[in-house]
Amino acid sequence: MAKKEDIKKLEENWESLKEEDANREQDEFRDLKQKEADKKKESKDKKAKKKSENSEKASAREEREFMDQAQKEKTNKKK
């Protein structure tokens, strides 16, 4: 009788271990997917920031060129 009880306890323990393993795998998979999503978001944020910085640089350059052109026109009118 003791052997049947021991076998039943071992089977229950085995099932419990399998369930814990499955839960751990799900958690690891979820964490991995979250890390991937975070990396993508971070990459997009960096690209957007870089694009914004480039846009600001281009705007500043265009403004300087406009001011230079306006100054040249003023100089030409005086002549």
C-alpha positions as CSV (number, residue, x, y, z in Angstrom):
1,M,0.0,0.0,0.0
2,A,2.9,2.3,0.8
3,K,4.3,1.9,-2.7
4,K,1.0,3.0,-4.4
5,E,0.9,6.1,-2.2
6,D,4.6,6.8,-3.0
7,I,3.9,6.4,-6.7
8,K,0.9,8.7,-6.5
9,K,3.0,11.3,-4.7
10,L,5.7,11.0,-7.3
11,E,3.2,11.4,-10.1
12,E,1.7,14.5,-8.4
13,N,5.1,15.9,-7.9
14,W,6.0,15.2,-11.5
15,E,2.8,16.9,-12.8
16,S,3.5,19.9,-10.5
17,L,7.1,20.2,-11.9
18,K,5.8,20.0,-15.5
19,E,3.3,22.7,-14.8
20,E,6.0,24.9,-13.2
21,D,8.2,24.3,-16.2
22,A,5.5,25.3,-18.6
23,N,4.7,28.5,-16.6
24,R,8.4,29.4,-16.5
25,E,8.7,28.9,-20.3
26,Q,5.6,31.1,-20.8
27,D,7.1,33.8,-18.5
28,E,10.5,33.7,-20.3
29,F,8.7,33.9,-23.7
30,R,6.6,36.8,-22.6
31,D,9.7,38.6,-21.2
32,L,11.6,38.0,-24.5
33,K,8.8,39.4,-26.5
34,Q,8.6,42.4,-24.2
35,K,12.3,43.0,-24.6
36,E,12.0,42.8,-28.4
37,A,9.1,45.3,-28.3
38,D,11.1,47.6,-26.1
39,K,14.1,47.5,-28.4
40,K,11.9,48.3,-31.4
41,K,10.3,51.2,-29.6
42,E,13.7,52.4,-28.5
43,S,15.0,52.1,-32.0
44,K,12.0,54.1,-33.4
45,D,12.4,56.7,-30.7
46,K,16.1,57.1,-31.6
47,K,15.3,57.3,-35.3
48,A,12.6,59.9,-34.6
49,K,14.9,61.9,-32.5
50,K,17.7,61.8,-35.1
51,K,15.2,62.8,-37.8
52,S,14.0,65.7,-35.7
53,E,17.6,66.8,-35.0
54,N,18.4,66.6,-38.8
55,S,15.2,68.5,-39.5
56,E,16.2,71.2,-37.0
57,K,19.7,71.4,-38.6
58,A,18.1,71.7,-42.0
59,S,15.7,74.4,-40.8
60,A,18.6,76.4,-39.3
61,R,20.6,76.0,-42.5
62,E,17.7,77.1,-44.6
63,E,17.1,80.1,-42.3
64,R,20.8,81.1,-42.6
65,E,20.6,80.8,-46.4
66,F,17.5,82.9,-46.5
67,M,19.1,85.5,-44.3
68,D,22.2,85.5,-46.5
69,Q,20.1,85.9,-49.6
70,A,18.1,88.7,-48.0
71,Q,21.4,90.4,-47.0
72,K,22.7,90.0,-50.6
73,E,19.5,91.5,-52.0
74,K,19.8,94.5,-49.6
75,T,23.4,95.0,-50.7
76,N,22.5,94.8,-54.4
77,K,19.7,97.4,-53.9
78,K,22.1,99.9,-52.3
79,K,24.4,99.7,-55.3
